[in-house]
Amino acid sequence: MTDGVSGRTASYGDTVLLVSKDRKSYVRTLSPGGDLTTHLGTIRFDDLCGQPYGSAIRTHLDHLFYLLIPQVTDLIAHARHETAIMQPKDLGYVALKLGVRPGAQVIEAGTGSGALTLTLAMLVGDQGHVYSYERKAALQDVAARNLKRAGVAHRVSFHARDIAEGLEQAGVDALFLDVPNPWDYLVQARAALSGGAAFGAIVPTINQLIQLVDAMYTGPWFMIEVEELLLRAYKLTQVRIRPDDQMVGHTGFLVFARAVNRSASRSGEAEPGQP
Ligand SMILES: C[S@@+](CC[C@H](N)C(=O)[O-])C[C@H]1O[C@@H](n2cnc3c(N)ncnc32)[C@H](O)[C@@H]1O
């Protein structure tokens, strides 16, 4: 009889999440002879192999940890960050709004620390692909390491270049810009997208937002939307459940649109992007 623990067991090469009773978490890839040393003692990886995920584990000092499969959010939280990264609340919504699904071909720029790259790579599956552009080549090494740990590096091609020089792909299903001046690359973005495909961007300030939306109004963009997500976590004890006193008040403004072909306008009829 099982106690609800899934049948999957940990083995060498797995990237696992180890969480202590006081909720300190560690993401590690299991290697023979390896270990995790924490303030609560040491866990030997050889002892984890063969254990079902969900198992309670004891350190050599007899402190309790749980052996878990990391979610994308855990991999992002524990990845090396060399730039500001997109937050999970935005990542999931962006992927939905862009229509990212198994088999999709998606372009993003810039790669940064690869938080969006990882999210997209998890969602496009082995039939899809992510093309990630970044002008600082060294950053893509960090992103590539994070993807490798998640086992999805083969789903991503990196281009170390400034997107002002153009994008190599055409006819892609979705494109996302997380660069300071996305309005400068709308021509390149439209050229890479297939007709009707989804465009998205994130900008942190209202000044950038106005500049981007103004540029889109005059271009081949339809259904322009601006959105912002607020997420409030809750403090949780058995007898007292209430919102946290503090929250992340702002990450960025999300802009979405569909790439369209401009028609010859009739008098009195608005061009695609116009409100
Ligand atoms: C905020 S970071 C992107 C973070 C990333 N989306 C993530 O979630 O980890 C912005 C990145 O865009 C890159 N960048 C800025 N302008 C660029 C351009 N014109 N072409 C390519 N990369 C660019 C920067 O070097 C930086 O690494």
The ligand as an SDF file (V2000), in Angstrom:
LIG
                    3D

 27 29  0  0  0  0  0  0  0  0999 V2000
   15.5790   42.0430  -18.6710 C   0  0  0  0  0  0  0  0  0  0  0  0
   16.6850   41.0640  -19.5600 S   0  0  0  0  0  0  0  0  0  0  0  0
   15.6700   39.7480  -20.1620 C   0  0  0  0  0  0  0  0  0  0  0  0
   15.2560   38.7930  -19.0600 C   0  0  0  0  0  0  0  0  0  0  0  0
   14.6490   37.5250  -19.5580 C   0  0  0  0  0  0  0  0  0  0  0  0
   13.4110   37.7380  -20.2850 N   0  0  0  0  0  0  0  0  0  0  0  0
   14.4060   36.5730  -18.3990 C   0  0  0  0  0  0  0  0  0  0  0  0
   13.2270   36.3430  -18.0730 O   0  0  0  0  0  0  0  0  0  0  0  0
   15.3790   36.0780  -17.8140 O   0  0  0  0  0  0  0  0  0  0  0  0
   16.9150   42.0010  -21.0220 C   0  0  0  0  0  0  0  0  0  0  0  0
   18.0020   41.4260  -21.9200 C   0  0  0  0  0  0  0  0  0  0  0  0
   17.8640   41.9560  -23.2190 O   0  0  0  0  0  0  0  0  0  0  0  0
   19.1500   42.0790  -23.7930 C   0  0  0  0  0  0  0  0  0  0  0  0
   19.0180   43.0370  -24.9070 N   0  0  0  0  0  0  0  0  0  0  0  0
   18.7350   44.3570  -24.8090 C   0  0  0  0  0  0  0  0  0  0  0  0
   18.6510   44.8900  -26.0460 N   0  0  0  0  0  0  0  0  0  0  0  0
   18.8880   43.8870  -26.9250 C   0  0  0  0  0  0  0  0  0  0  0  0
   18.9390   43.8210  -28.3530 C   0  0  0  0  0  0  0  0  0  0  0  0
   18.7470   44.9020  -29.0960 N   0  0  0  0  0  0  0  0  0  0  0  0
   19.2050   42.6210  -28.9350 N   0  0  0  0  0  0  0  0  0  0  0  0
   19.4210   41.5180  -28.1740 C   0  0  0  0  0  0  0  0  0  0  0  0
   19.3830   41.5310  -26.8160 N   0  0  0  0  0  0  0  0  0  0  0  0
   19.1080   42.6960  -26.2000 C   0  0  0  0  0  0  0  0  0  0  0  0
   20.0030   42.5790  -22.6230 C   0  0  0  0  0  0  0  0  0  0  0  0
   21.3750   42.3190  -22.8320 O   0  0  0  0  0  0  0  0  0  0  0  0
   19.4090   41.7900  -21.4530 C   0  0  0  0  0  0  0  0  0  0  0  0
   20.1300   40.6120  -21.2090 O   0  0  0  0  0  0  0  0  0  0  0  0
  1  2  1  0
  2  3  1  0
  2 10  1  0
  3  4  1  0
  4  5  1  0
  5  6  1  0
  5  7  1  0
  7  8  2  0
  7  9  1  0
 10 11  1  0
 11 12  1  0
 11 26  1  0
 12 13  1  0
 13 14  1  0
 13 24  1  0
 14 15  1  0
 14 23  1  0
 15 16  2  0
 16 17  1  0
 17 18  1  0
 17 23  2  0
 18 19  1  0
 18 20  2  0
 20 21  1  0
 21 22  2  0
 22 23  1  0
 24 25  1  0
 24 26  1  0
 26 27  1  0
M  CHG  2   2   1   9  -1
M  END
$$$$
